[in-house]
Amino acid sequence: MMTLRQIEVVRAIMITGTIAGAAALLHVSAPGISRLMKYTERMLGLRLFERRHGRYVPTPDAEDIFEQINGVYKKVDDLHFALRRIERGDGLELRLASVPSISNVMVPRAVVRLRQRHDGLRLDINILKIEEAVEYLLLGKGELVVMSTRFDHPGIDFLPLAAGKLVCIVPEGHELGRQSRITTREIAAHPLIGIDPNDPYGRIMTELFRQAGVTYDIPIRARFGTTVLALVRAGLGIAVIDEFTVAHGSAPGIKILDIDEPTDFQTYIAIKAGKPLSRFAETFIALLRQEMAAVTRLPNGPQRYRKK
């Protein structure tokens, strides 16, 4: 039985008509090609080529063999074409969702890099509230949800994504804009544009003021970070927001201040429990983790958390 290497060498000689040409086509030495061809002929007990005017021409007895070899190569070419389509993502789709705070800056940056690797891949991207994630995953509407928190659910697994922190944002020209850091007590001295205390980031902000023992006023409350940014930029107050929403210069007209007190939080990828991720989903998660870790400069692990 001929090996794939023997088939490759015989076909190269058939195509080029010379030992030197076959060696150049396969990027090997000519003596090696000559030895393997002679060995193949001895093994088969059949002359595959005869010399005519300095070129190797298939013998009549070998014509059927060459037809079969061409058939093998056609199937190999078809396989390579199919593999290239899979690598590009042609005809395939990745469906994912994200909470708003991570969808505005981080998700698009990861998607750009994903498309650079798989330019034929189609994507369906949704923006969801945290409470919508369960239905999205369990009903098979998408493969993953980028989350700002985790919760206990027997049908959902969570992959740690990136650690982050909250920051204080003030409009350009604000009196606080002269400093780079701020305390919770200083924040409480100004009207706040706040988020729902039941929101993961809202709970952290509320705990900050509770631990500092200060009262605060939130005359304007908004659900999404983009709205908070617009309100702060308009000079209607200051706000506490996650660092991912304002990363990479995405908040012009706004000054970002670090908060002295700890405001750390962890983000996650939510997936349907027990369901393997597609290679495209795994690549997206890895790229998103890299993008977010670059903002926070904190290491993140690939462990999976699930309610026991």
Backbone hydrogen bonds in HBPLUS format (Angstrom, degrees):
<---DONOR---> <-ACCEPTOR-->    atom                        ^
c    i                          cat <-CA-CA->   ^        H-A-AA   ^      H-
h    n   atom  resd res      DA  || num        DHA   H-A  angle D-A-AA Bond
n    s   type  num  typ     dist DA aas  dist angle  dist       angle   num
A0007-ILE N   A0003-THR O   2.97 MM   4  6.30 162.6  2.00 152.8 157.8     1
A0008-GLU N   A0004-LEU O   2.90 MM   4  6.06 155.2  1.96 143.6 150.6     2
A0009-VAL N   A0005-ARG O   2.97 MM   4  6.22 155.4  2.03 149.4 155.1     3
A0010-VAL N   A0006-GLN O   2.92 MM   4  6.13 173.6  1.93 159.2 160.7     4
A0011-ARG N   A0007-ILE O   3.01 MM   4  6.10 160.9  2.05 148.0 153.4     5
A0012-ALA N   A0008-GLU O   3.03 MM   4  6.18 149.4  2.13 139.2 147.8     6
A0013-ILE N   A0009-VAL O   3.03 MM   4  6.35 156.3  2.08 154.0 159.3     7
A0014-MET N   A0010-VAL O   2.98 MM   4  6.18 157.0  2.03 145.6 152.6     8
A0015-ILE N   A0011-ARG O   2.88 MM   4  6.09 151.5  1.96 148.7 155.7     9
A0016-THR N   A0012-ALA O   2.98 MM   4  6.10 170.9  1.98 151.4 153.8    10
A0017-GLY N   A0013-ILE O   2.69 MM   4  5.23 150.8  1.78 141.0 149.6    11
A0056-TYR N   A0017-GLY O   2.68 MM  39  4.84 168.4  1.70 137.7 141.6    12
A0022-ALA N   A0018-THR O   3.06 MM   4  6.22 156.6  2.12 139.5 145.4    13
A0023-ALA N   A0019-ILE O   2.90 MM   4  6.16 156.5  1.96 150.5 157.3    14
A0024-ALA N   A0020-ALA O   2.94 MM   4  6.20 157.2  1.99 147.9 153.7    15
A0025-LEU N   A0021-GLY O   2.95 MM   4  6.15 154.9  2.01 145.8 152.9    16
A0026-LEU N   A0022-ALA O   2.98 MM   4  6.18 149.9  2.07 146.3 153.7    17
A0027-HIS N   A0023-ALA O   2.76 MM   4  5.68 109.7  2.26 136.8 154.2    18
A0028-VAL N   A0023-ALA O   2.97 MM   5  5.02 159.8  2.01 139.8 145.0    19
A0027-HIS N   A0024-ALA O   3.33 MM   3  4.91 149.8  2.42  90.8  99.5    20
A0033-ILE N   A0029-SER O   3.32 MM   4  6.67 151.8  2.41 144.2 151.5    21
A0034-SER N   A0030-ALA O   2.98 MM   4  6.27 163.3  2.01 158.9 163.2    22
A0035-ARG N   A0031-PRO O   2.94 MM   4  6.15 163.4  1.96 152.1 156.0    23
A0036-LEU N   A0032-GLY O   3.07 MM   4  6.20 164.0  2.10 145.8 150.2    24
A0037-MET N   A0033-ILE O   2.98 MM   4  6.16 156.8  2.03 151.2 157.5    25
A0038-LYS N   A0034-SER O   3.07 MM   4  6.28 165.9  2.09 151.6 154.9    26
A0039-TYR N   A0035-ARG O   2.93 MM   4  6.13 159.3  1.98 150.1 156.4    27
A0040-THR N   A0036-LEU O   2.94 MM   4  6.07 152.7  2.02 143.2 150.5    28
A0041-GLU N   A0037-MET O   3.00 MM   4  6.30 156.5  2.05 150.5 156.3    29
A0042-ARG N   A0038-LYS O   3.00 MM   4  6.28 159.6  2.05 149.5 154.8    30
A0043-MET N   A0039-TYR O   2.90 MM   4  6.09 158.4  1.95 148.1 154.6    31
A0044-LEU N   A0040-THR O   2.95 MM   4  6.14 156.7  2.01 149.1 154.7    32
A0045-GLY N   A0041-GLU O   2.81 MM   4  5.76 128.4  2.08 138.7 153.0    33
A0046-LEU N   A0041-GLU O   3.16 MM   5  5.30 151.0  2.24 143.0 148.7    34
A0059-THR N   A0048-LEU O   3.06 MM  11  5.59 155.5  2.12 123.2 126.8    35
A0050-GLU N   A0057-VAL O   2.84 MM   7  5.37 148.2  1.94 144.8 154.5    36
A0057-VAL N   A0050-GLU O   2.87 MM   7  5.37 168.9  1.89 151.2 154.8    37
A0052-ARG N   A0055-ARG O   2.82 MM   3  5.28 159.9  1.86 152.2 159.1    38
A0055-ARG N   A0052-ARG O   3.01 MM   3  5.28 158.3  2.06 110.1 117.2    39
A0062-ALA N   A0059-THR O   2.98 MM   3  5.30 142.3  2.13 108.0 119.0    40
A0063-GLU N   A0060-PRO O   3.34 MM   3  5.46 164.8  2.37 105.9 110.4    41
A0065-ILE N   A0062-ALA O   3.06 MM   3  5.17 115.7  2.49  98.2 114.0    42
A0066-PHE N   A0062-ALA O   3.00 MM   4  6.35 156.7  2.06 156.1 162.6    43
A0067-GLU N   A0063-GLU O   3.04 MM   4  6.35 148.3  2.14 146.4 155.1    44
A0068-GLN N   A0064-ASP O   3.09 MM   4  6.41 155.8  2.15 146.9 152.6    45
A0069-ILE N   A0065-ILE O   2.86 MM   4  6.20 153.3  1.94 149.0 157.5    46
A0070-ASN N   A0066-PHE O   2.92 MM   4  6.13 160.9  1.96 148.1 152.3    47
A0071-GLY N   A0067-GLU O   3.02 MM   4  6.30 146.7  2.14 139.2 148.7    48
A0072-VAL N   A0068-GLN O   2.90 MM   4  6.27 150.4  1.99 148.5 156.2    49
A0073-TYR N   A0069-ILE O   2.97 MM   4  6.31 161.6  2.00 153.5 157.8    50
A0074-LYS N   A0070-ASN O   2.90 MM   4  6.12 146.7  2.01 142.9 152.2    51
A0075-LYS N   A0071-GLY O   3.13 MM   4  6.41 154.7  2.20 144.6 150.3    52
A0076-VAL N   A0072-VAL O   2.91 MM   4  6.26 151.7  1.99 147.1 156.1    53
A0077-ASP N   A0073-TYR O   2.79 MM   4  5.98 160.0  1.83 149.3 154.3    54
A0078-ASP N   A0074-LYS O   2.93 MM   4  6.17 153.8  2.00 142.8 150.2    55
A0079-LEU N   A0075-LYS O   2.89 MM   4  6.16 149.4  1.98 142.6 151.1    56
A0080-HIS N   A0076-VAL O   2.88 MM   4  6.21 160.1  1.92 152.9 157.8    57
A0081-PHE N   A0077-ASP O   2.87 MM   4  6.10 155.1  1.93 148.2 155.4    58
A0082-ALA N   A0078-ASP O   2.94 MM   4  6.17 155.4  2.00 144.5 151.1    59
A0083-LEU N   A0079-LEU O   2.88 MM   4  6.16 155.8  1.94 150.4 157.4    60
A0084-ARG N   A0080-HIS O   2.88 MM   4  6.10 153.1  1.95 146.6 153.9    61
A0085-ARG N   A0081-PHE O   3.00 MM   4  6.26 152.4  2.08 145.0 152.3    62
A0086-ILE N   A0082-ALA O   3.00 MM   4  6.30 153.8  2.07 145.2 152.3    63
A0087-GLU N   A0083-LEU O   2.88 MM   4  6.13 158.6  1.92 147.8 153.9    64
A0088-ARG N   A0084-ARG O   2.87 MM   4  6.10 157.0  1.93 148.2 154.2    65
A0089-GLY N   A0085-ARG O   2.84 MM   4  5.91 131.0  2.09 136.0 150.0    66
A0090-ASP N   A0085-ARG O   2.92 MM   5  5.16 135.7  2.12 151.0 153.0    67
A0120-GLY N   A0088-ARG O   2.76 MM  32  4.91 140.1  1.92 133.3 137.8    68
A0092-LEU N   A0089-GLY O   2.96 MM   3  5.28 162.3  1.99 135.9 135.4    69
A0122-ARG N   A0092-LEU O   2.97 MM  30  6.12 170.4  1.97 154.4 155.6    70
A0094-LEU N   A0122-ARG O   2.86 MM  28  6.32 155.6  1.91 154.7 157.9    71
A0124-ASP N   A0094-LEU O   2.97 MM  30  6.30 156.9  2.02 148.4 150.3    72
A0143-GLU N   A0095-ARG O   2.81 MM  48  5.78 171.0  1.82 147.4 147.5    73
A0096-LEU N   A0124-ASP O   2.93 MM  28  6.31 160.4  1.97 163.4 169.1    74
A0126-ASN N   A0096-LEU O   2.97 MM  30  6.41 153.8  2.04 142.1 150.6    75
A0097-ALA N   A0144-LEU O   2.98 MM  47  6.35 143.3  2.12 144.1 155.3    76
A0146-VAL N   A0097-ALA O   2.82 MM  49  6.24 156.9  1.88 137.5 142.1    77
A0098-SER N   A0126-ASN O   2.98 MM  28  6.45 141.7  2.13 147.2 157.5    78
A0128-LEU N   A0098-SER O   2.96 MM  30  5.89 158.6  2.00 135.6 142.7    79
A0099-VAL N   A0146-VAL O   2.98 MM  47  6.16 146.3  2.09 152.5 160.3    80
A0102-ILE N   A0099-VAL O   3.27 MM   3  6.01 147.5  2.38 121.0 127.9    81
A0103-SER N   A0099-VAL O   3.19 MM   4  6.18 138.2  2.37 147.2 158.3    82
A0103-SER N   A0100-PRO O   3.12 MM   3  4.96 128.5  2.40  94.1 108.5    83
A0107-VAL N   A0102-ILE O   3.10 MM   5  6.30 160.3  2.14 160.6 163.2    84
A0109-ARG N   A0105-VAL O   3.37 MM   4  6.51 155.5  2.44 143.9 150.4    85
A0110-ALA N   A0106-MET O   3.11 MM   4  6.44 156.4  2.17 154.4 160.8    86
A0111-VAL N   A0107-VAL O   2.89 MM   4  6.11 154.1  1.96 155.2 163.5    87
A0112-VAL N   A0108-PRO O   2.97 MM   4  6.19 154.2  2.04 148.7 154.1    88
A0113-ARG N   A0109-ARG O   3.42 MM   4  6.70 160.0  2.46 141.6 145.3    89
A0114-LEU N   A0110-ALA O   2.93 MM   4  6.18 149.2  2.03 145.2 154.7    90
A0115-ARG N   A0111-VAL O   2.89 MM   4  6.09 161.4  1.92 155.1 158.6    91
A0116-GLN N   A0112-VAL O   3.10 MM   4  6.34 139.6  2.27 139.3 150.4    92
A0117-ARG N   A0113-ARG O   3.31 MM   4  6.60 138.6  2.50 137.1 146.1    93
A0117-ARG N   A0114-LEU O   3.11 MM   3  5.30 131.5  2.36  98.5 110.9    94
A0118-HIS N   A0114-LEU O   2.91 MM   4  6.13 154.6  1.97 149.8 158.0    95
A0121-LEU N   A0118-HIS O   3.14 MM   3  5.61 165.4  2.16 116.4 121.0    96
A0132-GLU N   A0129-LYS O   3.00 MM   3  5.39 154.5  2.06 112.0 120.2    97
A0133-ALA N   A0130-ILE O   3.18 MM   3  5.63 167.1  2.19 116.2 120.3    98
A0136-TYR N   A0132-GLU O   3.25 MM   4  6.36 161.8  2.28 149.4 154.9    99
A0137-LEU N   A0133-ALA O   3.02 MM   4  6.22 157.0  2.07 153.9 158.2   100
A0138-LEU N   A0134-VAL O   2.86 MM   4  5.94 171.2  1.87 164.3 165.5   101
A0139-LEU N   A0135-GLU O   3.03 MM   4  5.66 153.1  2.11 140.5 146.2   102
A0141-LYS N   A0136-TYR O   2.91 MM   5  5.09 135.1  2.12 150.9 163.0   103
A0140-GLY N   A0137-LEU O   3.06 MM   3  5.18 158.1  2.11 106.1 111.9   104
A0145-VAL N   A0270-ALA O   2.92 MM 125  5.05 147.2  2.03 142.5 150.6   105
A0270-ALA N   A0145-VAL O   2.77 MM 125  5.05 172.9  1.77 156.0 157.2   106
A0147-MET N   A0268-TYR O   2.71 MM 121  5.01 174.5  1.71 155.6 155.7   107
A0268-TYR N   A0147-MET O   2.94 MM 121  5.01 163.5  1.96 133.5 138.8   108
A0156-ILE N   A0153-HIS O   3.21 MM   3  5.49 171.6  2.22 116.3 118.6   109
A0273-ALA N   A0155-GLY O   2.87 MM 118  5.10 179.1  1.87 127.0 127.3   110
A0157-ASP N   A0271-ILE O   2.89 MM 114  5.37 167.1  1.91 157.0 161.1   111
A0271-ILE N   A0157-ASP O   2.96 MM 114  5.37 161.6  1.99 150.2 154.7   112
A0158-PHE N   A0305-TYR O   2.90 MM 147  5.11 164.3  1.93 160.3 162.5   113
A0305-TYR N   A0158-PHE O   2.69 MM 147  5.11 169.3  1.70 164.1 165.4   114
A0159-LEU N   A0269-ILE O   2.79 MM 110  4.90 159.7  1.83 143.4 150.5   115
A0269-ILE N   A0159-LEU O   2.73 MM 110  4.90 147.3  1.83 140.8 152.2   116
A0161-LEU N   A0267-THR O   2.87 MM 106  5.29 167.2  1.88 136.1 131.7   117
A0267-THR N   A0162-ALA O   2.89 MM 105  5.37 156.9  1.94 147.5 155.3   118
A0164-GLY N   A0265-PHE O   2.84 MM 101  5.38 160.4  1.88 152.7 155.6   119
A0265-PHE N   A0164-GLY O   2.95 MM 101  5.38 149.8  2.04 137.6 139.4   120
A0243-GLU N   A0165-LYS O   3.11 MM  78  6.10 151.6  2.20 168.4 166.3   121
A0167-VAL N   A0241-ILE O   2.75 MM  74  5.55 163.9  1.78 165.0 168.3   122
A0241-ILE N   A0167-VAL O   2.87 MM  74  5.55 158.7  1.92 159.0 165.2   123
A0168-CYS N   A0257-LEU O   2.92 MM  89  5.04 170.3  1.93 158.7 158.1   124
A0257-LEU N   A0168-CYS O   2.74 MM  89  5.04 169.3  1.76 162.3 164.0   125
A0169-ILE N   A0239-ALA O   2.80 MM  70  5.38 161.9  1.84 152.5 158.2   126
A0239-ALA N   A0169-ILE O   3.07 MM  70  5.38 157.5  2.12 149.8 155.2   127
A0170-VAL N   A0255-LYS O   2.96 MM  85  5.31 158.8  2.01 150.2 157.2   128
A0255-LYS N   A0170-VAL O   2.77 MM  85  5.31 169.2  1.78 167.6 169.9   129
A0174-HIS N   A0171-PRO O   3.04 MM   3  5.61 152.5  2.12 139.8 140.5   130
A0172-GLU N   A0253-GLY O   3.11 MM  81  5.44 157.1  2.16 132.9 128.9   131
A0177-GLY N   A0174-HIS O   2.88 MM   3  5.25 151.5  1.96 112.4 121.8   132
A0179-GLN N   A0176-LEU O   3.11 MM   3  5.93 171.1  2.12 124.7 127.6   133
A0258-ASP N   A0180-SER O   2.99 MM  78  6.39 154.7  2.05 157.0 149.8   134
A0182-ILE N   A0258-ASP O   2.84 MM  76  6.24 137.3  2.03 159.3 171.8   135
A0260-ASP N   A0182-ILE O   2.89 MM  78  5.99 160.1  1.93 155.7 159.5   136
A0187-ILE N   A0183-THR O   3.03 MM   4  6.39 154.3  2.10 149.3 156.6   137
A0188-ALA N   A0184-THR O   2.98 MM   4  6.25 159.0  2.02 152.1 157.1   138
A0189-ALA N   A0186-GLU O   3.20 MM   3  5.33 147.3  2.31  99.4 108.9   139
A0190-HIS N   A0187-ILE O   3.08 MM   3  5.82 164.2  2.10 125.2 127.0   140
A0238-ILE N   A0191-PRO O   3.17 MM  47  6.55 166.6  2.18 160.2 160.5   141
A0192-LEU N   A0217-ASP O   3.10 MM  25  6.15 157.5  2.15 154.8 160.4   142
A0193-ILE N   A0238-ILE O   2.73 MM  45  5.87 157.8  1.78 165.0 168.8   143
A0194-GLY N   A0220-ILE O   2.88 MM  26  6.38 150.2  1.97 160.9 160.3   144
A0222-ALA N   A0194-GLY O   2.82 MM  28  6.23 159.8  1.86 169.3 172.7   145
A0199-ASP N   A0196-ASP O   2.87 MM   3  5.29 157.5  1.92 115.0 122.6   146
A0202-GLY N   A0199-ASP O   2.95 MM   3  4.81 112.3  2.43  94.6 112.4   147
A0203-ARG N   A0199-ASP O   2.84 MM   4  6.11 148.1  1.94 161.1 168.8   148
A0204-ILE N   A0200-PRO O   3.33 MM   4  6.65 153.3  2.40 140.7 146.9   149
A0205-MET N   A0201-TYR O   3.01 MM   4  6.29 162.7  2.04 150.7 155.2   150
A0206-THR N   A0202-GLY O   2.91 MM   4  6.08 161.7  1.95 147.3 152.5   151
A0207-GLU N   A0203-ARG O   2.98 MM   4  6.13 155.9  2.04 144.6 150.9   152
A0208-LEU N   A0204-ILE O   3.00 MM   4  6.28 144.6  2.12 144.8 154.5   153
A0209-PHE N   A0205-MET O   3.31 MM   4  6.72 158.8  2.36 153.2 155.6   154
A0210-ARG N   A0206-THR O   3.02 MM   4  6.26 151.8  2.10 145.0 153.8   155
A0211-GLN N   A0207-GLU O   2.89 MM   4  6.02 168.2  1.90 152.7 154.7   156
A0212-ALA N   A0208-LEU O   3.04 MM   4  6.22 148.6  2.15 142.6 151.7   157
A0213-GLY N   A0209-PHE O   2.98 MM   4  6.01 118.3  2.38 133.3 147.5   158
A0214-VAL N   A0209-PHE O   3.19 MM   5  5.54 160.4  2.23 152.8 156.5   159
A0213-GLY N   A0210-ARG O   3.10 MM   3  5.07 143.0  2.24  96.2 107.3   160
A0227-THR N   A0224-PHE O   3.14 MM   3  5.54 126.1  2.45 106.0 118.5   161
A0228-VAL N   A0224-PHE O   3.14 MM   4  6.50 157.6  2.19 148.5 155.3   162
A0229-LEU N   A0225-GLY O   2.87 MM   4  6.12 162.2  1.90 156.3 160.2   163
A0230-ALA N   A0226-THR O   3.15 MM   4  6.34 160.6  2.19 141.3 146.0   164
A0231-LEU N   A0227-THR O   2.99 MM   4  6.24 156.2  2.05 151.7 158.1   165
A0232-VAL N   A0228-VAL O   2.93 MM   4  6.17 160.7  1.97 156.1 161.1   166
A0233-ARG N   A0229-LEU O   2.86 MM   4  6.01 166.4  1.88 153.8 158.2   167
A0234-ALA N   A0230-ALA O   3.05 MM   4  6.18 138.1  2.23 135.4 145.9   168
A0236-LEU N   A0231-LEU O   3.20 MM   5  5.77 165.0  2.23 160.8 158.0   169
A0235-GLY N   A0232-VAL O   2.84 MM   3  5.18 160.3  1.87 113.9 119.6   170
A0247-ALA N   A0244-PHE O   3.48 MM   3  5.09 171.0  2.49  98.5 100.2   171
A0250-SER N   A0247-ALA O   3.18 MM   3  5.84 143.8  2.31 116.5 125.1   172
A0275-LYS N   A0272-LYS O   3.25 MM   3  5.77 164.6  2.28 134.1 134.5   173
A0282-GLU N   A0278-SER O   2.99 MM   4  6.33 160.8  2.03 154.3 159.5   174
A0283-THR N   A0279-ARG O   2.97 MM   4  6.14 154.4  2.04 140.5 147.5   175
A0284-PHE N   A0280-PHE O   2.90 MM   4  6.11 160.6  1.94 146.7 152.1   176
A0285-ILE N   A0281-ALA O   2.95 MM   4  6.17 164.6  1.97 152.7 156.3   177
A0286-ALA N   A0282-GLU O   3.04 MM   4  6.24 162.0  2.07 147.1 151.9   178
A0287-LEU N   A0283-THR O   2.95 MM   4  6.18 159.6  1.99 152.8 158.3   179
A0288-LEU N   A0284-PHE O   2.81 MM   4  6.01 161.0  1.85 155.3 161.0   180
A0289-ARG N   A0285-ILE O   2.84 MM   4  5.98 159.7  1.88 150.7 156.4   181
A0290-GLN N   A0286-ALA O   3.06 MM   4  6.27 153.0  2.13 141.4 148.3   182
A0291-GLU N   A0287-LEU O   2.97 MM   4  6.25 159.7  2.01 148.9 154.1   183
A0292-MET N   A0288-LEU O   2.95 MM   4  6.17 163.8  1.97 154.6 158.4   184
A0293-ALA N   A0289-ARG O   2.86 MM   4  5.92 156.3  1.92 146.6 153.9   185
A0294-ALA N   A0290-GLN O   2.97 MM   4  6.07 143.7  2.10 142.8 151.8   186
A0295-VAL N   A0292-MET O   3.12 MM   3  5.20 131.4  2.36  96.5 109.1   187
A0296-THR N   A0292-MET O   3.12 MM   4  6.45 159.6  2.16 149.2 154.3   188
A0297-ARG N   A0293-ALA O   2.47 MM   4  5.14 143.6  1.60 144.6 154.6   189
